[in-house]
């Protein structure tokens, strides 16, 4: 796997060595193709006003969609057109999305967050597309059934994300390590830039929204306070919080660190609640981070062991360098 190898060459190698089969290869290539369009439109979003996009119509008289809905439509249309999935679930759609007739013979079910952090587009902060892929449990030849969707994260066959930042990258795993590719927009081709990513066992960065401190359990409050103290080796940590999960996760994956979105107190008599979504934020990033040597927990359970009750299930998420997550668990157990 030489640095600079194209993503296509990498995927063909993975296909020939049996890491991915033809159906998964087709699905990943569909995602890659759509990501190039999303990247282009995200990077031009700021120009929209200048280009005469006013209100609901652009200069061509076409309806202007919010970019997250646009990304959602692009992904759904591409998957239905290619028939690469037997069912999809998106952060943007309340219900699961049936396959096209062609897709009913597919082995694969896809979850995605089409444009996570999209509220940051207007302030030019990196955002991303997160995806998670499962093999169906039901017989081929029909649309996916609830048992196909409600699988543990350990059942994922592939997962990853596109990050639209200073450059556009794909970071993915198919269970055989984590690999990062950077897009050359002039060629609409990704090139291997981060081979076999391993996340440091300990970082010096913590990422969380400290505005929520009063909703956290006392163990979390004590843990975050301990990161700021200077009475132990390696402390204080630096706080880095972009407010775009893909951007925060990606930085911590490469440099080391811990991202925390703990469960929040909802008031007397109400259960504590997480914000992030298990199936298209927690599980895919948990597969990536574990494949890179890190850990992902909800504070009590390994994220990928959680049996989902519904496709939009929320979860507390503590994810990143293994020693940092371990240290956090010591404060809350
Ligand atoms: P808060 C973006 O809306 C998002 O889903 C994640 O990308 C991000 O990490 C989180 O919410 C930010 O949430 O409550 O800190 O604004």
py3Dmol code that shows the C-alpha trace and the ligand (Angstrom):
import py3Dmol

protein = """\
ATOM      1  CA  UNK A   1       0.000   0.000   0.000  1.00  0.00           C
ATOM      2  CA  UNK A   2       2.245   2.799  -1.228  1.00  0.00           C
ATOM      3  CA  UNK A   3       1.713   6.403  -0.103  1.00  0.00           C
ATOM      4  CA  UNK A   4      -0.030   8.243  -2.902  1.00  0.00           C
ATOM      5  CA  UNK A   5      -1.760   5.088  -4.131  1.00  0.00           C
ATOM      6  CA  UNK A   6      -5.170   6.001  -5.534  1.00  0.00           C
ATOM      7  CA  UNK A   7      -8.256   5.002  -3.566  1.00  0.00           C
ATOM      8  CA  UNK A   8      -9.446   2.979  -6.545  1.00  0.00           C
ATOM      9  CA  UNK A   9      -6.190   0.984  -6.589  1.00  0.00           C
ATOM     10  CA  UNK A  10      -6.406   0.517  -2.817  1.00  0.00           C
ATOM     11  CA  UNK A  11      -9.998  -0.738  -3.040  1.00  0.00           C
ATOM     12  CA  UNK A  12      -9.148  -3.103  -5.907  1.00  0.00           C
ATOM     13  CA  UNK A  13      -6.309  -4.516  -3.764  1.00  0.00           C
ATOM     14  CA  UNK A  14      -8.769  -4.902  -0.866  1.00  0.00           C
ATOM     15  CA  UNK A  15     -11.195  -6.625  -3.214  1.00  0.00           C
ATOM     16  CA  UNK A  16      -8.563  -9.010  -4.589  1.00  0.00           C
ATOM     17  CA  UNK A  17      -7.296  -9.936  -1.105  1.00  0.00           C
ATOM     18  CA  UNK A  18     -10.844 -10.586   0.083  1.00  0.00           C
ATOM     19  CA  UNK A  19     -11.142  -7.703   2.580  1.00  0.00           C
ATOM     20  CA  UNK A  20     -14.128  -6.380   0.633  1.00  0.00           C
ATOM     21  CA  UNK A  21     -16.387  -8.109  -1.885  1.00  0.00           C
ATOM     22  CA  UNK A  22     -17.740  -6.659  -5.135  1.00  0.00           C
ATOM     23  CA  UNK A  23     -20.973  -5.460  -3.517  1.00  0.00           C
ATOM     24  CA  UNK A  24     -19.117  -3.536  -0.811  1.00  0.00           C
ATOM     25  CA  UNK A  25     -16.664  -2.181  -3.388  1.00  0.00           C
ATOM     26  CA  UNK A  26     -19.582  -0.810  -5.433  1.00  0.00           C
ATOM     27  CA  UNK A  27     -21.163   0.726  -2.321  1.00  0.00           C
ATOM     28  CA  UNK A  28     -17.959   2.429  -1.209  1.00  0.00           C
ATOM     29  CA  UNK A  29     -17.360   3.760  -4.725  1.00  0.00           C
ATOM     30  CA  UNK A  30     -20.908   5.171  -4.725  1.00  0.00           C
ATOM     31  CA  UNK A  31     -20.141   6.999  -1.471  1.00  0.00           C
ATOM     32  CA  UNK A  32     -16.850   8.262  -2.909  1.00  0.00           C
ATOM     33  CA  UNK A  33     -18.512   9.569  -6.050  1.00  0.00           C
ATOM     34  CA  UNK A  34     -21.159  11.467  -4.056  1.00  0.00           C
ATOM     35  CA  UNK A  35     -18.522  12.853  -1.679  1.00  0.00           C
ATOM     36  CA  UNK A  36     -16.806  14.618  -4.592  1.00  0.00           C
ATOM     37  CA  UNK A  37     -20.046  16.446  -5.417  1.00  0.00           C
ATOM     38  CA  UNK A  38     -20.731  17.296  -1.771  1.00  0.00           C
ATOM     39  CA  UNK A  39     -17.154  18.534  -1.346  1.00  0.00           C
ATOM     40  CA  UNK A  40     -17.488  20.753  -4.396  1.00  0.00           C
ATOM     41  CA  UNK A  41     -20.798  22.223  -3.200  1.00  0.00           C
ATOM     42  CA  UNK A  42     -19.613  22.699   0.395  1.00  0.00           C
ATOM     43  CA  UNK A  43     -16.561  24.555  -0.876  1.00  0.00           C
ATOM     44  CA  UNK A  44     -18.742  26.763  -3.107  1.00  0.00           C
ATOM     45  CA  UNK A  45     -21.437  27.340  -0.475  1.00  0.00           C
ATOM     46  CA  UNK A  46     -19.976  30.664   0.554  1.00  0.00           C
ATOM     47  CA  UNK A  47     -20.142  31.818  -3.055  1.00  0.00           C
ATOM     48  CA  UNK A  48     -23.813  30.927  -3.355  1.00  0.00           C
ATOM     49  CA  UNK A  49     -24.949  34.464  -2.540  1.00  0.00           C
ATOM     50  CA  UNK A  50     -22.382  35.977  -4.903  1.00  0.00           C
ATOM     51  CA  UNK A  51     -23.423  33.547  -7.622  1.00  0.00           C
ATOM     52  CA  UNK A  52     -26.922  34.930  -7.470  1.00  0.00           C
ATOM     53  CA  UNK A  53     -28.500  32.241  -5.374  1.00  0.00           C
ATOM     54  CA  UNK A  54     -31.332  34.130  -3.745  1.00  0.00           C
ATOM     55  CA  UNK A  55     -33.904  32.536  -1.478  1.00  0.00           C
ATOM     56  CA  UNK A  56     -35.257  29.316  -2.885  1.00  0.00           C
ATOM     57  CA  UNK A  57     -34.008  29.554  -6.502  1.00  0.00           C
ATOM     58  CA  UNK A  58     -30.509  29.694  -8.036  1.00  0.00           C
ATOM     59  CA  UNK A  59     -29.469  31.473 -11.240  1.00  0.00           C
ATOM     60  CA  UNK A  60     -30.704  28.482 -13.234  1.00  0.00           C
ATOM     61  CA  UNK A  61     -34.091  28.711 -11.587  1.00  0.00           C
ATOM     62  CA  UNK A  62     -33.361  25.440  -9.721  1.00  0.00           C
ATOM     63  CA  UNK A  63     -34.638  25.027  -6.200  1.00  0.00           C
ATOM     64  CA  UNK A  64     -31.868  25.713  -3.672  1.00  0.00           C
ATOM     65  CA  UNK A  65     -31.756  23.152  -0.881  1.00  0.00           C
ATOM     66  CA  UNK A  66     -30.007  23.476   2.438  1.00  0.00           C
ATOM     67  CA  UNK A  67     -26.721  21.667   1.918  1.00  0.00           C
ATOM     68  CA  UNK A  68     -27.511  18.930   4.427  1.00  0.00           C
ATOM     69  CA  UNK A  69     -30.742  18.122   2.587  1.00  0.00           C
ATOM     70  CA  UNK A  70     -28.877  18.338  -0.719  1.00  0.00           C
ATOM     71  CA  UNK A  71     -26.222  15.903   0.557  1.00  0.00           C
ATOM     72  CA  UNK A  72     -29.004  13.627   1.835  1.00  0.00           C
ATOM     73  CA  UNK A  73     -30.759  13.585  -1.536  1.00  0.00           C
ATOM     74  CA  UNK A  74     -27.489  12.972  -3.398  1.00  0.00           C
ATOM     75  CA  UNK A  75     -26.701   9.954  -1.223  1.00  0.00           C
ATOM     76  CA  UNK A  76     -30.193   8.449  -1.402  1.00  0.00           C
ATOM     77  CA  UNK A  77     -30.464   8.947  -5.174  1.00  0.00           C
ATOM     78  CA  UNK A  78     -26.991   7.459  -5.803  1.00  0.00           C
ATOM     79  CA  UNK A  79     -27.681   4.343  -3.703  1.00  0.00           C
ATOM     80  CA  UNK A  80     -31.098   3.784  -5.264  1.00  0.00           C
ATOM     81  CA  UNK A  81     -29.714   4.315  -8.777  1.00  0.00           C
ATOM     82  CA  UNK A  82     -26.829   1.862  -8.333  1.00  0.00           C
ATOM     83  CA  UNK A  83     -28.820  -0.660  -6.301  1.00  0.00           C
ATOM     84  CA  UNK A  84     -25.865  -1.053  -3.922  1.00  0.00           C
ATOM     85  CA  UNK A  85     -28.004  -1.244  -0.752  1.00  0.00           C
ATOM     86  CA  UNK A  86     -31.172  -3.089   0.304  1.00  0.00           C
ATOM     87  CA  UNK A  87     -32.046  -0.268   2.702  1.00  0.00           C
ATOM     88  CA  UNK A  88     -30.788   3.008   4.163  1.00  0.00           C
ATOM     89  CA  UNK A  89     -31.274   5.077   7.315  1.00  0.00           C
ATOM     90  CA  UNK A  90     -30.318   8.745   7.420  1.00  0.00           C
ATOM     91  CA  UNK A  91     -30.116  11.322  10.188  1.00  0.00           C
ATOM     92  CA  UNK A  92     -32.381  13.434   7.989  1.00  0.00           C
ATOM     93  CA  UNK A  93     -35.149  10.858   7.535  1.00  0.00           C
ATOM     94  CA  UNK A  94     -37.477   9.801  10.337  1.00  0.00           C
ATOM     95  CA  UNK A  95     -38.096   6.383   8.773  1.00  0.00           C
ATOM     96  CA  UNK A  96     -35.751   3.948   7.051  1.00  0.00           C
ATOM     97  CA  UNK A  97     -35.532   4.405   3.271  1.00  0.00           C
ATOM     98  CA  UNK A  98     -36.522   1.425   1.123  1.00  0.00           C
ATOM     99  CA  UNK A  99     -34.200   0.165  -1.579  1.00  0.00           C
ATOM    100  CA  UNK A 100     -34.906   0.491  -5.271  1.00  0.00           C
ATOM    101  CA  UNK A 101     -36.036  -2.734  -6.960  1.00  0.00           C
ATOM    102  CA  UNK A 102     -32.425  -3.187  -8.068  1.00  0.00           C
ATOM    103  CA  UNK A 103     -31.210  -2.802  -4.483  1.00  0.00           C
ATOM    104  CA  UNK A 104     -33.388  -5.552  -3.040  1.00  0.00           C
ATOM    105  CA  UNK A 105     -30.796  -8.134  -4.092  1.00  0.00           C
ATOM    106  CA  UNK A 106     -28.031  -6.227  -2.285  1.00  0.00           C
ATOM    107  CA  UNK A 107     -26.348  -7.680   0.799  1.00  0.00           C
ATOM    108  CA  UNK A 108     -25.821  -4.297   2.441  1.00  0.00           C
ATOM    109  CA  UNK A 109     -27.622  -1.825   4.691  1.00  0.00           C
ATOM    110  CA  UNK A 110     -26.296   1.746   4.975  1.00  0.00           C
ATOM    111  CA  UNK A 111     -26.594   4.308   7.770  1.00  0.00           C
ATOM    112  CA  UNK A 112     -25.371   7.850   7.227  1.00  0.00           C
ATOM    113  CA  UNK A 113     -25.296  11.326   8.632  1.00  0.00           C
ATOM    114  CA  UNK A 114     -25.139  13.217   5.332  1.00  0.00           C
ATOM    115  CA  UNK A 115     -23.617  16.447   6.613  1.00  0.00           C
ATOM    116  CA  UNK A 116     -22.791  16.351  10.292  1.00  0.00           C
ATOM    117  CA  UNK A 117     -22.094  19.765  11.787  1.00  0.00           C
ATOM    118  CA  UNK A 118     -23.821  21.494   8.869  1.00  0.00           C
ATOM    119  CA  UNK A 119     -24.702  24.486  11.063  1.00  0.00           C
ATOM    120  CA  UNK A 120     -20.977  25.292  10.810  1.00  0.00           C
ATOM    121  CA  UNK A 121     -21.025  25.786   7.029  1.00  0.00           C
ATOM    122  CA  UNK A 122     -21.862  29.490   7.385  1.00  0.00           C
ATOM    123  CA  UNK A 123     -18.772  30.055   9.538  1.00  0.00           C
ATOM    124  CA  UNK A 124     -16.430  28.016   7.349  1.00  0.00           C
ATOM    125  CA  UNK A 125     -15.761  25.276   9.876  1.00  0.00           C
ATOM    126  CA  UNK A 126     -15.025  21.712   8.739  1.00  0.00           C
ATOM    127  CA  UNK A 127     -18.019  19.372   8.487  1.00  0.00           C
ATOM    128  CA  UNK A 128     -18.435  15.787   7.381  1.00  0.00           C
ATOM    129  CA  UNK A 129     -20.396  12.804   6.090  1.00  0.00           C
ATOM    130  CA  UNK A 130     -20.388   9.741   8.365  1.00  0.00           C
ATOM    131  CA  UNK A 131     -21.305   6.259   7.112  1.00  0.00           C
ATOM    132  CA  UNK A 132     -21.819   2.808   8.607  1.00  0.00           C
ATOM    133  CA  UNK A 133     -22.379  -0.404   6.637  1.00  0.00           C
ATOM    134  CA  UNK A 134     -23.923  -3.717   7.777  1.00  0.00           C
ATOM    135  CA  UNK A 135     -24.565  -7.020   6.055  1.00  0.00           C
ATOM    136  CA  UNK A 136     -28.305  -7.762   5.986  1.00  0.00           C
ATOM    137  CA  UNK A 137     -29.706 -10.554   8.192  1.00  0.00           C
ATOM    138  CA  UNK A 138     -32.846 -11.114   6.097  1.00  0.00           C
ATOM    139  CA  UNK A 139     -33.083 -13.011   2.816  1.00  0.00           C
ATOM    140  CA  UNK A 140     -32.013 -11.151  -0.309  1.00  0.00           C
ATOM    141  CA  UNK A 141     -34.752 -10.159  -2.723  1.00  0.00           C
ATOM    142  CA  UNK A 142     -36.700  -7.737  -0.521  1.00  0.00           C
ATOM    143  CA  UNK A 143     -36.121  -4.371   1.165  1.00  0.00           C
ATOM    144  CA  UNK A 144     -34.304  -4.410   4.493  1.00  0.00           C
ATOM    145  CA  UNK A 145     -36.309  -5.431   7.580  1.00  0.00           C
ATOM    146  CA  UNK A 146     -36.047  -4.043  11.164  1.00  0.00           C
ATOM    147  CA  UNK A 147     -33.668  -6.899  12.113  1.00  0.00           C
ATOM    148  CA  UNK A 148     -31.339  -5.691   9.336  1.00  0.00           C
ATOM    149  CA  UNK A 149     -31.186  -2.203  10.875  1.00  0.00           C
ATOM    150  CA  UNK A 150     -31.127  -2.938  14.599  1.00  0.00           C
ATOM    151  CA  UNK A 151     -27.699  -4.577  14.783  1.00  0.00           C
ATOM    152  CA  UNK A 152     -24.862  -4.009  17.269  1.00  0.00           C
ATOM    153  CA  UNK A 153     -21.933  -1.913  16.076  1.00  0.00           C
ATOM    154  CA  UNK A 154     -19.738  -5.013  16.252  1.00  0.00           C
ATOM    155  CA  UNK A 155     -21.691  -6.282  13.195  1.00  0.00           C
ATOM    156  CA  UNK A 156     -20.503  -3.406  10.985  1.00  0.00           C
ATOM    157  CA  UNK A 157     -18.579  -4.564   7.907  1.00  0.00           C
ATOM    158  CA  UNK A 158     -17.216  -1.081   7.128  1.00  0.00           C
ATOM    159  CA  UNK A 159     -17.460   2.466   8.485  1.00  0.00           C
ATOM    160  CA  UNK A 160     -15.856   5.851   8.076  1.00  0.00           C
ATOM    161  CA  UNK A 161     -16.278   9.488   7.228  1.00  0.00           C
ATOM    162  CA  UNK A 162     -15.533  12.202   4.693  1.00  0.00           C
ATOM    163  CA  UNK A 163     -14.271  15.430   6.264  1.00  0.00           C
ATOM    164  CA  UNK A 164     -14.704  18.617   4.209  1.00  0.00           C
ATOM    165  CA  UNK A 165     -12.007  20.857   5.640  1.00  0.00           C
ATOM    166  CA  UNK A 166      -8.833  22.549   4.426  1.00  0.00           C
ATOM    167  CA  UNK A 167      -8.796  19.496   2.195  1.00  0.00           C
ATOM    168  CA  UNK A 168     -11.397  16.774   1.726  1.00  0.00           C
ATOM    169  CA  UNK A 169     -10.448  13.414   3.183  1.00  0.00           C
ATOM    170  CA  UNK A 170     -11.894   9.953   3.418  1.00  0.00           C
ATOM    171  CA  UNK A 171     -11.022   7.936   6.533  1.00  0.00           C
ATOM    172  CA  UNK A 172     -12.444   4.413   6.541  1.00  0.00           C
ATOM    173  CA  UNK A 173     -12.059   0.871   7.830  1.00  0.00           C
ATOM    174  CA  UNK A 174     -13.369  -2.442   6.521  1.00  0.00           C
ATOM    175  CA  UNK A 175     -12.040  -4.265   9.567  1.00  0.00           C
ATOM    176  CA  UNK A 176      -8.470  -4.394   8.314  1.00  0.00           C
ATOM    177  CA  UNK A 177      -6.987  -1.190   9.731  1.00  0.00           C
ATOM    178  CA  UNK A 178      -7.864   2.477   9.207  1.00  0.00           C
ATOM    179  CA  UNK A 179      -6.763   4.266   6.052  1.00  0.00           C
ATOM    180  CA  UNK A 180      -6.897   7.966   5.120  1.00  0.00           C
ATOM    181  CA  UNK A 181      -7.138   9.381   1.599  1.00  0.00           C
ATOM    182  CA  UNK A 182      -6.975  13.005   0.475  1.00  0.00           C
ATOM    183  CA  UNK A 183      -8.984  14.300  -2.486  1.00  0.00           C
ATOM    184  CA  UNK A 184      -7.323  15.964  -5.458  1.00  0.00           C
ATOM    185  CA  UNK A 185     -10.358  17.981  -6.583  1.00  0.00           C
ATOM    186  CA  UNK A 186      -8.836  18.630 -10.008  1.00  0.00           C
ATOM    187  CA  UNK A 187      -8.794  14.881 -10.679  1.00  0.00           C
ATOM    188  CA  UNK A 188     -11.826  13.993  -8.519  1.00  0.00           C
ATOM    189  CA  UNK A 189      -9.556  11.211  -7.216  1.00  0.00           C
ATOM    190  CA  UNK A 190      -8.508  10.359  -3.652  1.00  0.00           C
ATOM    191  CA  UNK A 191      -4.866   9.501  -2.898  1.00  0.00           C
ATOM    192  CA  UNK A 192      -3.571   7.525   0.084  1.00  0.00           C
ATOM    193  CA  UNK A 193      -2.189  10.096   2.527  1.00  0.00           C
ATOM    194  CA  UNK A 194      -2.513   8.353   5.930  1.00  0.00           C
ATOM    195  CA  UNK A 195      -1.729   4.625   5.664  1.00  0.00           C
ATOM    196  CA  UNK A 196      -2.754   2.350   8.560  1.00  0.00           C
ATOM    197  CA  UNK A 197      -3.687   5.089  11.038  1.00  0.00           C
ATOM    198  CA  UNK A 198      -2.963   4.319  14.720  1.00  0.00           C
ATOM    199  CA  UNK A 199      -4.282   6.761  17.314  1.00  0.00           C
ATOM    200  CA  UNK A 200      -1.893   7.597  20.222  1.00  0.00           C
ATOM    201  CA  UNK A 201      -2.738   5.680  23.401  1.00  0.00           C
ATOM    202  CA  UNK A 202      -2.865   9.001  25.246  1.00  0.00           C
ATOM    203  CA  UNK A 203      -3.375  12.568  23.995  1.00  0.00           C
ATOM    204  CA  UNK A 204      -3.116  16.015  25.530  1.00  0.00           C
ATOM    205  CA  UNK A 205      -6.454  17.312  24.203  1.00  0.00           C
ATOM    206  CA  UNK A 206     -10.012  17.078  25.505  1.00  0.00           C
ATOM    207  CA  UNK A 207     -13.044  18.006  23.386  1.00  0.00           C
ATOM    208  CA  UNK A 208     -16.385  18.756  25.042  1.00  0.00           C
ATOM    209  CA  UNK A 209     -18.977  21.513  25.333  1.00  0.00           C
ATOM    210  CA  UNK A 210     -18.238  22.845  28.805  1.00  0.00           C
ATOM    211  CA  UNK A 211     -21.413  24.895  28.633  1.00  0.00           C
ATOM    212  CA  UNK A 212     -23.108  21.623  29.595  1.00  0.00           C
ATOM    213  CA  UNK A 213     -20.986  21.078  32.748  1.00  0.00           C
ATOM    214  CA  UNK A 214     -23.932  21.464  35.117  1.00  0.00           C
ATOM    215  CA  UNK A 215     -25.845  18.697  33.315  1.00  0.00           C
ATOM    216  CA  UNK A 216     -23.012  16.179  33.693  1.00  0.00           C
ATOM    217  CA  UNK A 217     -22.718  13.540  36.406  1.00  0.00           C
ATOM    218  CA  UNK A 218     -20.244  14.379  39.169  1.00  0.00           C
ATOM    219  CA  UNK A 219     -17.705  11.841  37.880  1.00  0.00           C
ATOM    220  CA  UNK A 220     -17.564  13.601  34.516  1.00  0.00           C
ATOM    221  CA  UNK A 221     -17.261  16.998  36.187  1.00  0.00           C
ATOM    222  CA  UNK A 222     -14.367  15.701  38.332  1.00  0.00           C
ATOM    223  CA  UNK A 223     -12.681  14.092  35.317  1.00  0.00           C
ATOM    224  CA  UNK A 224     -12.754  17.263  33.199  1.00  0.00           C
ATOM    225  CA  UNK A 225     -11.581  19.327  36.187  1.00  0.00           C
ATOM    226  CA  UNK A 226      -8.649  16.890  36.607  1.00  0.00           C
ATOM    227  CA  UNK A 227      -7.557  17.506  33.011  1.00  0.00           C
ATOM    228  CA  UNK A 228      -7.145  21.196  33.795  1.00  0.00           C
ATOM    229  CA  UNK A 229      -5.175  20.679  36.992  1.00  0.00           C
ATOM    230  CA  UNK A 230      -1.386  20.792  36.836  1.00  0.00           C
ATOM    231  CA  UNK A 231      -0.710  18.562  39.796  1.00  0.00           C
ATOM    232  CA  UNK A 232      -0.149  15.394  37.784  1.00  0.00           C
ATOM    233  CA  UNK A 233       2.214  14.563  34.956  1.00  0.00           C
ATOM    234  CA  UNK A 234       1.010  15.451  31.494  1.00  0.00           C
ATOM    235  CA  UNK A 235      -1.669  17.870  32.723  1.00  0.00           C
ATOM    236  CA  UNK A 236      -3.169  20.359  32.033  1.00  0.00           C
ATOM    237  CA  UNK A 237      -4.611  19.193  28.720  1.00  0.00           C
ATOM    238  CA  UNK A 238      -5.654  21.685  26.037  1.00  0.00           C
ATOM    239  CA  UNK A 239      -9.333  22.188  25.319  1.00  0.00           C
ATOM    240  CA  UNK A 240     -10.201  21.915  21.614  1.00  0.00           C
ATOM    241  CA  UNK A 241     -13.883  21.884  20.637  1.00  0.00           C
ATOM    242  CA  UNK A 242     -14.978  22.750  17.118  1.00  0.00           C
ATOM    243  CA  UNK A 243     -18.616  21.778  17.599  1.00  0.00           C
ATOM    244  CA  UNK A 244     -18.416  19.584  14.507  1.00  0.00           C
ATOM    245  CA  UNK A 245     -18.031  15.946  15.582  1.00  0.00           C
ATOM    246  CA  UNK A 246     -16.192  14.813  12.456  1.00  0.00           C
ATOM    247  CA  UNK A 247     -13.625  17.638  12.797  1.00  0.00           C
ATOM    248  CA  UNK A 248     -13.062  17.036  16.526  1.00  0.00           C
ATOM    249  CA  UNK A 249     -12.900  13.280  16.054  1.00  0.00           C
ATOM    250  CA  UNK A 250     -10.488  13.494  13.110  1.00  0.00           C
ATOM    251  CA  UNK A 251      -8.029  15.767  14.950  1.00  0.00           C
ATOM    252  CA  UNK A 252      -8.059  13.528  18.017  1.00  0.00           C
ATOM    253  CA  UNK A 253      -7.691  10.361  15.903  1.00  0.00           C
ATOM    254  CA  UNK A 254      -4.496  11.681  14.328  1.00  0.00           C
ATOM    255  CA  UNK A 255      -3.018  13.566  17.301  1.00  0.00           C
ATOM    256  CA  UNK A 256      -4.504  11.735  20.286  1.00  0.00           C
ATOM    257  CA  UNK A 257      -7.113  13.011  22.723  1.00  0.00           C
ATOM    258  CA  UNK A 258     -10.614  12.400  24.053  1.00  0.00           C
ATOM    259  CA  UNK A 259     -14.009  13.605  22.804  1.00  0.00           C
ATOM    260  CA  UNK A 260     -16.820  13.628  25.337  1.00  0.00           C
ATOM    261  CA  UNK A 261     -20.519  14.162  24.820  1.00  0.00           C
ATOM    262  CA  UNK A 262     -21.722  12.750  28.157  1.00  0.00           C
ATOM    263  CA  UNK A 263     -25.359  12.068  29.005  1.00  0.00           C
ATOM    264  CA  UNK A 264     -27.141  15.131  30.355  1.00  0.00           C
ATOM    265  CA  UNK A 265     -29.458  15.576  33.312  1.00  0.00           C
ATOM    266  CA  UNK A 266     -32.942  16.337  31.923  1.00  0.00           C
ATOM    267  CA  UNK A 267     -34.443  17.505  35.236  1.00  0.00           C
ATOM    268  CA  UNK A 268     -36.136  15.821  38.217  1.00  0.00           C
ATOM    269  CA  UNK A 269     -37.603  12.401  37.504  1.00  0.00           C
ATOM    270  CA  UNK A 270     -36.395  12.363  33.908  1.00  0.00           C
ATOM    271  CA  UNK A 271     -33.773   9.916  32.570  1.00  0.00           C
ATOM    272  CA  UNK A 272     -30.367  11.243  31.602  1.00  0.00           C
ATOM    273  CA  UNK A 273     -30.009  11.568  27.824  1.00  0.00           C
ATOM    274  CA  UNK A 274     -27.182  11.542  25.293  1.00  0.00           C
ATOM    275  CA  UNK A 275     -27.198  13.815  22.262  1.00  0.00           C
ATOM    276  CA  UNK A 276     -25.219  11.999  19.570  1.00  0.00           C
ATOM    277  CA  UNK A 277     -26.754   9.187  17.556  1.00  0.00           C
ATOM    278  CA  UNK A 278     -25.620   5.595  18.056  1.00  0.00           C
ATOM    279  CA  UNK A 279     -26.129   4.220  14.542  1.00  0.00           C
ATOM    280  CA  UNK A 280     -24.610   6.946  12.356  1.00  0.00           C
ATOM    281  CA  UNK A 281     -22.261   8.797  14.730  1.00  0.00           C
ATOM    282  CA  UNK A 282     -21.299   6.540  17.650  1.00  0.00           C
ATOM    283  CA  UNK A 283     -20.937   3.151  15.974  1.00  0.00           C
ATOM    284  CA  UNK A 284     -19.058   4.168  12.807  1.00  0.00           C
ATOM    285  CA  UNK A 285     -16.578   6.297  14.741  1.00  0.00           C
ATOM    286  CA  UNK A 286     -16.258   3.543  17.354  1.00  0.00           C
ATOM    287  CA  UNK A 287     -15.306   1.043  14.638  1.00  0.00           C
ATOM    288  CA  UNK A 288     -12.741   3.470  13.224  1.00  0.00           C
ATOM    289  CA  UNK A 289     -11.231   4.354  16.596  1.00  0.00           C
ATOM    290  CA  UNK A 290     -11.050   0.727  17.822  1.00  0.00           C
ATOM    291  CA  UNK A 291      -9.425  -0.337  14.546  1.00  0.00           C
ATOM    292  CA  UNK A 292      -6.881   2.460  15.181  1.00  0.00           C
ATOM    293  CA  UNK A 293      -6.231   1.273  18.762  1.00  0.00           C
ATOM    294  CA  UNK A 294      -8.589   3.624  20.608  1.00  0.00           C
ATOM    295  CA  UNK A 295     -11.787   3.090  22.633  1.00  0.00           C
ATOM    296  CA  UNK A 296     -15.422   4.208  22.592  1.00  0.00           C
ATOM    297  CA  UNK A 297     -17.825   3.978  25.537  1.00  0.00           C
ATOM    298  CA  UNK A 298     -21.099   5.474  26.711  1.00  0.00           C
ATOM    299  CA  UNK A 299     -19.591   5.668  30.204  1.00  0.00           C
ATOM    300  CA  UNK A 300     -20.716   2.175  31.149  1.00  0.00           C
ATOM    301  CA  UNK A 301     -20.799   0.069  27.963  1.00  0.00           C
ATOM    302  CA  UNK A 302     -18.572  -0.372  24.931  1.00  0.00           C
ATOM    303  CA  UNK A 303     -20.394   1.591  22.219  1.00  0.00           C
ATOM    304  CA  UNK A 304     -20.289  -1.249  19.691  1.00  0.00           C
ATOM    305  CA  UNK A 305     -21.874  -3.705  22.172  1.00  0.00           C
ATOM    306  CA  UNK A 306     -25.045  -1.631  22.578  1.00  0.00           C
ATOM    307  CA  UNK A 307     -28.148  -3.297  21.107  1.00  0.00           C
ATOM    308  CA  UNK A 308     -30.085  -0.483  19.391  1.00  0.00           C
ATOM    309  CA  UNK A 309     -33.806  -0.082  20.127  1.00  0.00           C
ATOM    310  CA  UNK A 310     -34.435   2.235  17.181  1.00  0.00           C
ATOM    311  CA  UNK A 311     -32.499   3.682  14.244  1.00  0.00           C
ATOM    312  CA  UNK A 312     -32.201   7.197  15.745  1.00  0.00           C
ATOM    313  CA  UNK A 313     -31.201   6.066  19.236  1.00  0.00           C
ATOM    314  CA  UNK A 314     -29.201   8.692  21.127  1.00  0.00           C
ATOM    315  CA  UNK A 315     -26.175   7.761  23.203  1.00  0.00           C
ATOM    316  CA  UNK A 316     -23.600   9.300  25.504  1.00  0.00           C
ATOM    317  CA  UNK A 317     -20.238   9.152  23.728  1.00  0.00           C
ATOM    318  CA  UNK A 318     -16.744   9.098  25.212  1.00  0.00           C
ATOM    319  CA  UNK A 319     -14.298   8.292  22.409  1.00  0.00           C
ATOM    320  CA  UNK A 320     -10.594   8.565  21.565  1.00  0.00           C
ATOM    321  CA  UNK A 321      -7.220   7.532  22.981  1.00  0.00           C
ATOM    322  CA  UNK A 322      -7.513   4.298  24.964  1.00  0.00           C
ATOM    323  CA  UNK A 323      -5.704   5.491  28.125  1.00  0.00           C
ATOM    324  CA  UNK A 324      -7.758   8.697  28.215  1.00  0.00           C
ATOM    325  CA  UNK A 325     -11.063   6.830  27.875  1.00  0.00           C
ATOM    326  CA  UNK A 326      -9.868   4.336  30.501  1.00  0.00           C
ATOM    327  CA  UNK A 327      -9.036   7.208  32.859  1.00  0.00           C
ATOM    328  CA  UNK A 328     -12.490   8.716  32.315  1.00  0.00           C
ATOM    329  CA  UNK A 329     -14.189   5.396  33.103  1.00  0.00           C
ATOM    330  CA  UNK A 330     -12.288   5.300  36.395  1.00  0.00           C
ATOM    331  CA  UNK A 331     -14.016   8.545  37.398  1.00  0.00           C
ATOM    332  CA  UNK A 332     -17.558   7.471  36.500  1.00  0.00           C
ATOM    333  CA  UNK A 333     -17.643   3.770  37.363  1.00  0.00           C
TER     334      UNK A 333
END
"""
ligand_1 = """\
16
LIG
P -23.296 21.109 20.891
C -23.468 18.929 15.362
O -24.774 19.433 15.466
C -23.346 17.766 16.328
O -24.262 16.770 16.017
C -21.928 17.232 16.288
O -21.344 17.359 15.032
C -21.225 18.058 17.341
O -20.139 17.367 17.958
C -22.332 18.322 18.353
O -23.578 18.231 17.654
C -22.205 19.698 18.960
O -23.244 19.809 19.932
O -24.454 20.799 21.809
O -21.959 21.174 21.619
O -23.517 22.280 19.980
"""
view = py3Dmol.view(width=600, height=400)
view.addModel(protein, "pdb")
view.setStyle({"model": 0}, {"cartoon": {"style": "trace"}})
view.addModel(ligand_1, "xyz")
view.setStyle({"model": 1}, {"stick": {}})
view.zoomTo()
view.show()
